[in-house]
Amino acid sequence: MGIKAYGGINSPYVWMKTPGKLTSWEFFDLLLNQGQCGGTPGSGFGRAGEGYFRLTAFNTAENTAKAIGRFLDLKL
């Protein structure tokens, strides 16, 4: 997808740069409406979080794989 991601090594959270020029809330809406997946808009963590989106791995490997498939299907 060409999206940069950070973290996930010693933490169950992964931070990703929102694609294109989408704000963290715009990406949240897109992911929720098109992919039926959720995450946390980075702006909820302060000004420095804008432009990023937090994902969690607190789920099964099967559900995580399904979510990744939904990401790949997004119309960005």
N, CA, C and O atoms as a CHARMM CRD file, in Angstrom:
* protein
*
  304
    1    1 MET  N      0.81300  -1.19400   0.00000 PROA 1      0.00000
    2    1 MET  CA     0.00000   0.00000   0.00000 PROA 1      0.00000
    3    1 MET  C      0.85600   1.25600   0.00000 PROA 1      0.00000
    4    1 MET  O      0.35200   2.34900  -0.26200 PROA 1      0.00000
    5    2 GLY  N      2.12300   1.11600   0.28700 PROA 2      0.00000
    6    2 GLY  CA     2.99200   2.28800   0.33900 PROA 2      0.00000
    7    2 GLY  C      2.81400   3.11500   1.60900 PROA 2      0.00000
    8    2 GLY  O      3.12700   4.30600   1.61100 PROA 2      0.00000
    9    3 ILE  N      2.32200   2.51500   2.67900 PROA 3      0.00000
   10    3 ILE  CA     2.10200   3.23000   3.93100 PROA 3      0.00000
   11    3 ILE  C      3.23500   2.91000   4.89400 PROA 3      0.00000
   12    3 ILE  O      3.59300   1.74700   5.08100 PROA 3      0.00000
   13    4 LYS  N      3.79700   3.95000   5.50600 PROA 4      0.00000
   14    4 LYS  CA     4.86300   3.75800   6.48400 PROA 4      0.00000
   15    4 LYS  C      4.25200   3.41800   7.83600 PROA 4      0.00000
   16    4 LYS  O      3.26900   4.02700   8.25700 PROA 4      0.00000
   17    5 ALA  N      4.84700   2.43400   8.51300 PROA 5      0.00000
   18    5 ALA  CA     4.36000   2.02600   9.82700 PROA 5      0.00000
   19    5 ALA  C      5.52900   1.96800  10.79900 PROA 5      0.00000
   20    5 ALA  O      6.66800   1.71100  10.40800 PROA 5      0.00000
   21    6 TYR  N      5.23100   2.21100  12.07200 PROA 6      0.00000
   22    6 TYR  CA     6.23500   2.25300  13.12200 PROA 6      0.00000
   23    6 TYR  C      5.72800   1.48700  14.32600 PROA 6      0.00000
   24    6 TYR  O      4.52600   1.47600  14.59200 PROA 6      0.00000
   25    7 GLY  N      6.62800   0.84700  15.05800 PROA 7      0.00000
   26    7 GLY  CA     6.26100   0.18000  16.31000 PROA 7      0.00000
   27    7 GLY  C      5.94700  -1.27700  16.12300 PROA 7      0.00000
   28    7 GLY  O      6.30800  -1.89100  15.12000 PROA 7      0.00000
   29    8 GLY  N      5.26200  -1.82400  17.11800 PROA 8      0.00000
   30    8 GLY  CA     4.86400  -3.21600  17.07800 PROA 8      0.00000
   31    8 GLY  C      5.94300  -4.19900  17.48500 PROA 8      0.00000
   32    8 GLY  O      5.68300  -5.40200  17.53800 PROA 8      0.00000
   33    9 ILE  N      7.14300  -3.72600  17.77400 PROA 9      0.00000
   34    9 ILE  CA     8.23100  -4.63200  18.12900 PROA 9      0.00000
   35    9 ILE  C      8.09400  -5.08200  19.58600 PROA 9      0.00000
   36    9 ILE  O      8.05400  -6.28200  19.85900 PROA 9      0.00000
   37   10 ASN  N      8.02400  -4.14200  20.51400 PROA 10     0.00000
   38   10 ASN  CA     7.86800  -4.46300  21.93000 PROA 10     0.00000
   39   10 ASN  C      6.52700  -3.97400  22.46700 PROA 10     0.00000
   40   10 ASN  O      6.35100  -3.80000  23.67300 PROA 10     0.00000
   41   11 SER  N      5.61000  -3.76000  21.57300 PROA 11     0.00000
   42   11 SER  CA     4.30100  -3.23600  21.94200 PROA 11     0.00000
   43   11 SER  C      3.25700  -3.79100  20.98600 PROA 11     0.00000
   44   11 SER  O      3.57500  -4.06700  19.82900 PROA 11     0.00000
   45   12 PRO  N      2.03400  -3.95900  21.43200 PROA 12     0.00000
   46   12 PRO  CA     0.98500  -4.45500  20.53500 PROA 12     0.00000
   47   12 PRO  C      0.40300  -3.35200  19.65300 PROA 12     0.00000
   48   12 PRO  O     -0.57700  -3.58700  18.94600 PROA 12     0.00000
   49   13 TYR  N      0.98600  -2.16200  19.68200 PROA 13     0.00000
   50   13 TYR  CA     0.46700  -1.05700  18.87900 PROA 13     0.00000
   51   13 TYR  C      1.38100  -0.75700  17.70400 PROA 13     0.00000
   52   13 TYR  O      2.60500  -0.84300  17.80500 PROA 13     0.00000
   53   14 VAL  N      0.76300  -0.40500  16.59500 PROA 14     0.00000
   54   14 VAL  CA     1.49500   0.01500  15.40600 PROA 14     0.00000
   55   14 VAL  C      0.96000   1.37300  15.00900 PROA 14     0.00000
   56   14 VAL  O     -0.25200   1.57200  14.92600 PROA 14     0.00000
   57   15 TRP  N      1.85700   2.30300  14.76600 PROA 15     0.00000
   58   15 TRP  CA     1.49300   3.63000  14.27000 PROA 15     0.00000
   59   15 TRP  C      1.75600   3.66600  12.78100 PROA 15     0.00000
   60   15 TRP  O      2.81500   3.24300  12.31800 PROA 15     0.00000
   61   16 MET  N      0.80000   4.16800  12.03600 PROA 16     0.00000
   62   16 MET  CA     0.99800   4.30000  10.59800 PROA 16     0.00000
   63   16 MET  C      0.76000   5.74100  10.18200 PROA 16     0.00000
   64   16 MET  O     -0.05800   6.44700  10.77300 PROA 16     0.00000
   65   17 LYS  N      1.47500   6.15900   9.17300 PROA 17     0.00000
   66   17 LYS  CA     1.25800   7.47700   8.57600 PROA 17     0.00000
   67   17 LYS  C     -0.01600   7.38100   7.76900 PROA 17     0.00000
   68   17 LYS  O     -0.19400   6.42800   7.01000 PROA 17     0.00000
   69   18 THR  N     -0.90900   8.34800   7.91600 PROA 18     0.00000
   70   18 THR  CA    -2.14000   8.30100   7.13300 PROA 18     0.00000
   71   18 THR  C     -1.80800   8.49800   5.65800 PROA 18     0.00000
   72   18 THR  O     -0.91100   9.27200   5.32600 PROA 18     0.00000
   73   19 PRO  N     -2.51300   7.81200   4.77800 PROA 19     0.00000
   74   19 PRO  CA    -2.19800   7.89500   3.35200 PROA 19     0.00000
   75   19 PRO  C     -2.56400   9.25300   2.74900 PROA 19     0.00000
   76   19 PRO  O     -3.51500   9.91100   3.17100 PROA 19     0.00000
   77   20 GLY  N     -1.77800   9.64400   1.75500 PROA 20     0.00000
   78   20 GLY  CA    -2.04500  10.89800   1.05300 PROA 20     0.00000
   79   20 GLY  C     -2.03700  12.07700   1.99900 PROA 20     0.00000
   80   20 GLY  O     -1.15100  12.20800   2.84400 PROA 20     0.00000
   81   21 LYS  N     -3.01600  12.92000   1.85000 PROA 21     0.00000
   82   21 LYS  CA    -3.12500  14.10000   2.70600 PROA 21     0.00000
   83   21 LYS  C     -4.29900  13.98700   3.66700 PROA 21     0.00000
   84   21 LYS  O     -4.81500  14.99600   4.14800 PROA 21     0.00000
   85   22 LEU  N     -4.72000  12.74900   3.94700 PROA 22     0.00000
   86   22 LEU  CA    -5.84100  12.53700   4.85500 PROA 22     0.00000
   87   22 LEU  C     -5.45200  12.88100   6.28600 PROA 22     0.00000
   88   22 LEU  O     -4.35200  12.55700   6.73400 PROA 22     0.00000
   89   23 THR  N     -6.35900  13.54000   7.00000 PROA 23     0.00000
   90   23 THR  CA    -6.14900  13.74400   8.43300 PROA 23     0.00000
   91   23 THR  C     -6.41200  12.41500   9.13100 PROA 23     0.00000
   92   23 THR  O     -6.92500  11.47400   8.52700 PROA 23     0.00000
   93   24 SER  N     -6.05700  12.35300  10.39400 PROA 24     0.00000
   94   24 SER  CA    -6.27900  11.10100  11.11800 PROA 24     0.00000
   95   24 SER  C     -7.77300  10.79100  11.23500 PROA 24     0.00000
   96   24 SER  O     -8.15800   9.62300  11.19600 PROA 24     0.00000
   97   25 TRP  N     -8.61900  11.80900  11.37700 PROA 25     0.00000
   98   25 TRP  CA   -10.06600  11.57500  11.45700 PROA 25     0.00000
   99   25 TRP  C    -10.64800  11.21900  10.09800 PROA 25     0.00000
  100   25 TRP  O    -11.57100  10.40800  10.02800 PROA 25     0.00000
  101   26 GLU  N    -10.14000  11.79900   9.01900 PROA 26     0.00000
  102   26 GLU  CA   -10.60700  11.43100   7.67400 PROA 26     0.00000
  103   26 GLU  C    -10.28200   9.97200   7.38500 PROA 26     0.00000
  104   26 GLU  O    -11.09400   9.24900   6.80700 PROA 26     0.00000
  105   27 PHE  N     -9.08400   9.54000   7.79300 PROA 27     0.00000
  106   27 PHE  CA    -8.71800   8.14300   7.59000 PROA 27     0.00000
  107   27 PHE  C     -9.57400   7.23000   8.46000 PROA 27     0.00000
  108   27 PHE  O     -9.97900   6.15600   8.01500 PROA 27     0.00000
  109   28 PHE  N     -9.85200   7.64100   9.68600 PROA 28     0.00000
  110   28 PHE  CA   -10.73200   6.87500  10.56100 PROA 28     0.00000
  111   28 PHE  C    -12.09200   6.64600   9.88500 PROA 28     0.00000
  112   28 PHE  O    -12.59400   5.52200   9.85200 PROA 28     0.00000
  113   29 ASP  N    -12.68100   7.72100   9.34900 PROA 29     0.00000
  114   29 ASP  CA   -13.98100   7.61800   8.67000 PROA 29     0.00000
  115   29 ASP  C    -13.90600   6.68100   7.46700 PROA 29     0.00000
  116   29 ASP  O    -14.80000   5.85900   7.26400 PROA 29     0.00000
  117   30 LEU  N    -12.84800   6.80200   6.67200 PROA 30     0.00000
  118   30 LEU  CA   -12.66900   5.95200   5.49500 PROA 30     0.00000
  119   30 LEU  C    -12.55100   4.48400   5.89900 PROA 30     0.00000
  120   30 LEU  O    -13.20000   3.61500   5.31700 PROA 30     0.00000
  121   31 LEU  N    -11.72500   4.22300   6.89000 PROA 31     0.00000
  122   31 LEU  CA   -11.51200   2.85200   7.35300 PROA 31     0.00000
  123   31 LEU  C    -12.79700   2.25900   7.93400 PROA 31     0.00000
  124   31 LEU  O    -13.12100   1.09700   7.68600 PROA 31     0.00000
  125   32 LEU  N    -13.51300   3.05200   8.69500 PROA 32     0.00000
  126   32 LEU  CA   -14.74500   2.56900   9.30600 PROA 32     0.00000
  127   32 LEU  C    -15.82400   2.32300   8.24400 PROA 32     0.00000
  128   32 LEU  O    -16.47800   1.28100   8.25800 PROA 32     0.00000
  129   33 ASN  N    -16.00800   3.25900   7.34200 PROA 33     0.00000
  130   33 ASN  CA   -17.09000   3.16400   6.35400 PROA 33     0.00000
  131   33 ASN  C    -16.79700   2.19100   5.21800 PROA 33     0.00000
  132   33 ASN  O    -17.69700   1.47400   4.78000 PROA 33     0.00000
  133   34 GLN  N    -15.57600   2.15200   4.73800 PROA 34     0.00000
  134   34 GLN  CA   -15.23900   1.25600   3.62800 PROA 34     0.00000
  135   34 GLN  C    -14.74500  -0.10400   4.08400 PROA 34     0.00000
  136   34 GLN  O    -15.06400  -1.12200   3.46900 PROA 34     0.00000
  137   35 GLY  N    -13.97000  -0.12800   5.15700 PROA 35     0.00000
  138   35 GLY  CA   -13.34600  -1.37900   5.57300 PROA 35     0.00000
  139   35 GLY  C    -13.98800  -2.05400   6.76400 PROA 35     0.00000
  140   35 GLY  O    -13.62500  -3.17700   7.11300 PROA 35     0.00000
  141   36 GLN  N    -14.93700  -1.38200   7.39200 PROA 36     0.00000
  142   36 GLN  CA   -15.56800  -1.89400   8.60000 PROA 36     0.00000
  143   36 GLN  C    -14.52400  -2.33500   9.63400 PROA 36     0.00000
  144   36 GLN  O    -14.66800  -3.36700  10.29000 PROA 36     0.00000
  145   37 CYS  N    -13.47000  -1.51800   9.75700 PROA 37     0.00000
  146   37 CYS  CA   -12.40900  -1.73100  10.74100 PROA 37     0.00000
  147   37 CYS  C    -12.26700  -0.45400  11.55500 PROA 37     0.00000
  148   37 CYS  O    -12.74000   0.60700  11.14700 PROA 37     0.00000
  149   38 GLY  N    -11.62400  -0.56000  12.68800 PROA 38     0.00000
  150   38 GLY  CA   -11.41200   0.61300  13.51300 PROA 38     0.00000
  151   38 GLY  C     -9.97500   0.75700  13.94000 PROA 38     0.00000
  152   38 GLY  O     -9.15200  -0.13900  13.75400 PROA 38     0.00000
  153   39 GLY  N     -9.69600   1.88300  14.50500 PROA 39     0.00000
  154   39 GLY  CA    -8.38500   2.21100  15.03200 PROA 39     0.00000
  155   39 GLY  C     -8.52600   3.52000  15.77800 PROA 39     0.00000
  156   39 GLY  O     -9.64200   3.96500  16.04500 PROA 39     0.00000
  157   40 THR  N     -7.41900   4.13700  16.11400 PROA 40     0.00000
  158   40 THR  CA    -7.45300   5.37500  16.87700 PROA 40     0.00000
  159   40 THR  C     -6.78600   6.49600  16.09700 PROA 40     0.00000
  160   40 THR  O     -5.61000   6.39500  15.74900 PROA 40     0.00000
  161   41 PRO  N     -7.53600   7.57900  15.81300 PROA 41     0.00000
  162   41 PRO  CA    -6.92800   8.72800  15.14100 PROA 41     0.00000
  163   41 PRO  C     -5.81300   9.31900  15.99900 PROA 41     0.00000
  164   41 PRO  O     -5.97600   9.51000  17.20400 PROA 41     0.00000
  165   42 GLY  N     -4.69900   9.59800  15.37200 PROA 42     0.00000
  166   42 GLY  CA    -3.54900  10.12300  16.10300 PROA 42     0.00000
  167   42 GLY  C     -3.78600  11.45800  16.75800 PROA 42     0.00000
  168   42 GLY  O     -3.14400  11.77400  17.76000 PROA 42     0.00000
  169   43 SER  N     -4.69900  12.25700  16.21600 PROA 43     0.00000
  170   43 SER  CA    -4.94600  13.57700  16.79400 PROA 43     0.00000
  171   43 SER  C     -5.46300  13.48200  18.22800 PROA 43     0.00000
  172   43 SER  O     -5.37200  14.45200  18.98100 PROA 43     0.00000
  173   44 GLY  N     -6.00200  12.33200  18.61400 PROA 44     0.00000
  174   44 GLY  CA    -6.44400  12.13200  19.98500 PROA 44     0.00000
  175   44 GLY  C     -5.28700  12.09600  20.97500 PROA 44     0.00000
  176   44 GLY  O     -5.50400  12.15400  22.18500 PROA 44     0.00000
  177   45 PHE  N     -4.05400  12.00000  20.46600 PROA 45     0.00000
  178   45 PHE  CA    -2.86700  11.97600  21.31400 PROA 45     0.00000
  179   45 PHE  C     -2.14200  13.31900  21.31700 PROA 45     0.00000
  180   45 PHE  O     -1.02000  13.42200  21.81400 PROA 45     0.00000
  181   46 GLY  N     -2.78200  14.34300  20.76500 PROA 46     0.00000
  182   46 GLY  CA    -2.18700  15.67300  20.72800 PROA 46     0.00000
  183   46 GLY  C     -1.81700  16.08600  19.31600 PROA 46     0.00000
  184   46 GLY  O     -1.94600  15.31100  18.36900 PROA 46     0.00000
  185   47 ARG  N     -1.36000  17.31100  19.19400 PROA 47     0.00000
  186   47 ARG  CA    -1.04400  17.87500  17.86900 PROA 47     0.00000
  187   47 ARG  C     -0.01300  17.05900  17.10400 PROA 47     0.00000
  188   47 ARG  O     -0.11500  16.93200  15.88400 PROA 47     0.00000
  189   48 ALA  N      0.97200  16.50700  17.79100 PROA 48     0.00000
  190   48 ALA  CA     2.01800  15.73200  17.11700 PROA 48     0.00000
  191   48 ALA  C      1.47800  14.42700  16.54500 PROA 48     0.00000
  192   48 ALA  O      2.11500  13.82300  15.68100 PROA 48     0.00000
  193   49 GLY  N      0.31400  13.98400  17.01400 PROA 49     0.00000
  194   49 GLY  CA    -0.26800  12.74700  16.51500 PROA 49     0.00000
  195   49 GLY  C     -1.04700  12.90100  15.22500 PROA 49     0.00000
  196   49 GLY  O     -1.37100  11.90800  14.57400 PROA 49     0.00000
  197   50 GLU  N     -1.35400  14.14700  14.84500 PROA 50     0.00000
  198   50 GLU  CA    -2.10000  14.36300  13.61100 PROA 50     0.00000
  199   50 GLU  C     -1.29800  13.84200  12.41700 PROA 50     0.00000
  200   50 GLU  O     -0.08300  14.02700  12.33400 PROA 50     0.00000
  201   51 GLY  N     -2.00000  13.19400  11.50400 PROA 51     0.00000
  202   51 GLY  CA    -1.34200  12.60200  10.33900 PROA 51     0.00000
  203   51 GLY  C     -0.90800  11.16500  10.56300 PROA 51     0.00000
  204   51 GLY  O     -0.31000  10.54200   9.68600 PROA 51     0.00000
  205   52 TYR  N     -1.21900  10.63700  11.75800 PROA 52     0.00000
  206   52 TYR  CA    -0.89000   9.25700  12.09600 PROA 52     0.00000
  207   52 TYR  C     -2.14800   8.55100  12.60500 PROA 52     0.00000
  208   52 TYR  O     -3.13100   9.18800  12.98600 PROA 52     0.00000
  209   53 PHE  N     -2.08800   7.23200  12.60000 PROA 53     0.00000
  210   53 PHE  CA    -3.21600   6.40700  13.01100 PROA 53     0.00000
  211   53 PHE  C     -2.67600   5.22800  13.79300 PROA 53     0.00000
  212   53 PHE  O     -1.70700   4.60100  13.36500 PROA 53     0.00000
  213   54 ARG  N     -3.28700   4.90600  14.94500 PROA 54     0.00000
  214   54 ARG  CA    -2.79000   3.81700  15.78500 PROA 54     0.00000
  215   54 ARG  C     -3.65700   2.58000  15.60600 PROA 54     0.00000
  216   54 ARG  O     -4.88300   2.63200  15.69300 PROA 54     0.00000
  217   55 LEU  N     -2.98500   1.47500  15.35400 PROA 55     0.00000
  218   55 LEU  CA    -3.63000   0.17500  15.22800 PROA 55     0.00000
  219   55 LEU  C     -3.16600  -0.70700  16.37800 PROA 55     0.00000
  220   55 LEU  O     -2.09200  -0.49500  16.94000 PROA 55     0.00000
  221   56 THR  N     -3.97100  -1.68300  16.71800 PROA 56     0.00000
  222   56 THR  CA    -3.60900  -2.58700  17.80300 PROA 56     0.00000
  223   56 THR  C     -3.61200  -4.03000  17.31300 PROA 56     0.00000
  224   56 THR  O     -4.33300  -4.38600  16.38100 PROA 56     0.00000
  225   57 ALA  N     -2.80300  -4.83900  17.95200 PROA 57     0.00000
  226   57 ALA  CA    -2.74000  -6.26100  17.62300 PROA 57     0.00000
  227   57 ALA  C     -3.37000  -7.09000  18.73300 PROA 57     0.00000
  228   57 ALA  O     -3.06700  -8.27600  18.86000 PROA 57     0.00000
  229   58 PHE  N     -4.24200  -6.48900  19.53800 PROA 58     0.00000
  230   58 PHE  CA    -4.93300  -7.21400  20.61000 PROA 58     0.00000
  231   58 PHE  C     -6.11100  -7.98300  20.02400 PROA 58     0.00000
  232   58 PHE  O     -7.26200  -7.72400  20.37400 PROA 58     0.00000
  233   59 ASN  N     -5.83100  -8.89800  19.16100 PROA 59     0.00000
  234   59 ASN  CA    -6.86700  -9.73200  18.57100 PROA 59     0.00000
  235   59 ASN  C     -6.20300 -11.00400  18.06800 PROA 59     0.00000
  236   59 ASN  O     -5.00500 -11.20400  18.27000 PROA 59     0.00000
  237   60 THR  N     -6.97200 -11.86200  17.41700 PROA 60     0.00000
  238   60 THR  CA    -6.41000 -13.10900  16.90000 PROA 60     0.00000
  239   60 THR  C     -5.65500 -12.85000  15.60400 PROA 60     0.00000
  240   60 THR  O     -5.88200 -11.84400  14.93200 PROA 60     0.00000
  241   61 ALA  N     -4.76500 -13.75500  15.26400 PROA 61     0.00000
  242   61 ALA  CA    -4.03700 -13.65100  13.99600 PROA 61     0.00000
  243   61 ALA  C     -5.01300 -13.68900  12.81900 PROA 61     0.00000
  244   61 ALA  O     -4.80700 -13.00900  11.81400 PROA 61     0.00000
  245   62 GLU  N     -6.06700 -14.47900  12.94800 PROA 62     0.00000
  246   62 GLU  CA    -7.06800 -14.58700  11.87800 PROA 62     0.00000
  247   62 GLU  C     -7.77900 -13.25000  11.64700 PROA 62     0.00000
  248   62 GLU  O     -7.93500 -12.82500  10.50200 PROA 62     0.00000
  249   63 ASN  N     -8.20900 -12.58800  12.71600 PROA 63     0.00000
  250   63 ASN  CA    -8.88500 -11.30000  12.57500 PROA 63     0.00000
  251   63 ASN  C     -7.93900 -10.21400  12.08100 PROA 63     0.00000
  252   63 ASN  O     -8.34900  -9.32500  11.33400 PROA 63     0.00000
  253   64 THR  N     -6.68700 -10.27800  12.48900 PROA 64     0.00000
  254   64 THR  CA    -5.69500  -9.31300  12.00800 PROA 64     0.00000
  255   64 THR  C     -5.49200  -9.47200  10.50900 PROA 64     0.00000
  256   64 THR  O     -5.40400  -8.47600   9.79000 PROA 64     0.00000
  257   65 ALA  N     -5.41600 -10.70800  10.02700 PROA 65     0.00000
  258   65 ALA  CA    -5.27700 -10.95800   8.58500 PROA 65     0.00000
  259   65 ALA  C     -6.49800 -10.43700   7.82100 PROA 65     0.00000
  260   65 ALA  O     -6.35500  -9.88300   6.73100 PROA 65     0.00000
  261   66 LYS  N     -7.69100 -10.61000   8.38300 PROA 66     0.00000
  262   66 LYS  CA    -8.90600 -10.08100   7.74700 PROA 66     0.00000
  263   66 LYS  C     -8.84800  -8.55800   7.65500 PROA 66     0.00000
  264   66 LYS  O     -9.20800  -7.97800   6.63100 PROA 66     0.00000
  265   67 ALA  N     -8.39700  -7.91900   8.72200 PROA 67     0.00000
  266   67 ALA  CA    -8.30200  -6.45900   8.73600 PROA 67     0.00000
  267   67 ALA  C     -7.31000  -5.96500   7.68300 PROA 67     0.00000
  268   67 ALA  O     -7.56700  -4.97100   7.00400 PROA 67     0.00000
  269   68 ILE  N     -6.18900  -6.65100   7.55000 PROA 68     0.00000
  270   68 ILE  CA    -5.20400  -6.26200   6.53600 PROA 68     0.00000
  271   68 ILE  C     -5.80500  -6.38800   5.14800 PROA 68     0.00000
  272   68 ILE  O     -5.56800  -5.53100   4.29600 PROA 68     0.00000
  273   69 GLY  N     -6.56900  -7.42600   4.90500 PROA 69     0.00000
  274   69 GLY  CA    -7.24900  -7.57100   3.62800 PROA 69     0.00000
  275   69 GLY  C     -8.19200  -6.41900   3.35400 PROA 69     0.00000
  276   69 GLY  O     -8.29000  -5.94800   2.22100 PROA 69     0.00000
  277   70 ARG  N     -8.88400  -5.96400   4.37800 PROA 70     0.00000
  278   70 ARG  CA    -9.80300  -4.82700   4.22600 PROA 70     0.00000
  279   70 ARG  C     -9.03800  -3.54700   3.93200 PROA 70     0.00000
  280   70 ARG  O     -9.50500  -2.70600   3.16500 PROA 70     0.00000
  281   71 PHE  N     -7.86600  -3.39500   4.53600 PROA 71     0.00000
  282   71 PHE  CA    -7.01200  -2.22800   4.24400 PROA 71     0.00000
  283   71 PHE  C     -6.66200  -2.21400   2.76700 PROA 71     0.00000
  284   71 PHE  O     -6.73000  -1.17400   2.11300 PROA 71     0.00000
  285   72 LEU  N     -6.28700  -3.38000   2.24500 PROA 72     0.00000
  286   72 LEU  CA    -5.87400  -3.47500   0.84500 PROA 72     0.00000
  287   72 LEU  C     -7.01300  -3.16300  -0.11600 PROA 72     0.00000
  288   72 LEU  O     -6.77400  -2.77000  -1.25800 PROA 72     0.00000
  289   73 ASP  N     -8.24800  -3.33500   0.34100 PROA 73     0.00000
  290   73 ASP  CA    -9.42100  -3.06800  -0.50200 PROA 73     0.00000
  291   73 ASP  C     -9.88300  -1.61200  -0.45200 PROA 73     0.00000
  292   73 ASP  O    -10.78500  -1.23600  -1.20000 PROA 73     0.00000
  293   74 LEU  N     -9.28900  -0.78400   0.40900 PROA 74     0.00000
  294   74 LEU  CA    -9.71800   0.61000   0.52600 PROA 74     0.00000
  295   74 LEU  C     -9.49600   1.36000  -0.77900 PROA 74     0.00000
  296   74 LEU  O     -8.51400   1.13600  -1.48700 PROA 74     0.00000
  297   75 LYS  N    -10.41600   2.24200  -1.07500 PROA 75     0.00000
  298   75 LYS  CA   -10.28200   3.13700  -2.24700 PROA 75     0.00000
  299   75 LYS  C     -9.68700   4.44600  -1.75900 PROA 75     0.00000
  300   75 LYS  O    -10.40400   5.35000  -1.32800 PROA 75     0.00000
  301   76 LEU  N     -8.36600   4.53500  -1.83300 PROA 76     0.00000
  302   76 LEU  CA    -7.66500   5.72900  -1.33100 PROA 76     0.00000
  303   76 LEU  C     -7.55100   6.78900  -2.39400 PROA 76     0.00000
  304   76 LEU  O     -6.99200   7.85600  -2.14400 PROA 76     0.00000
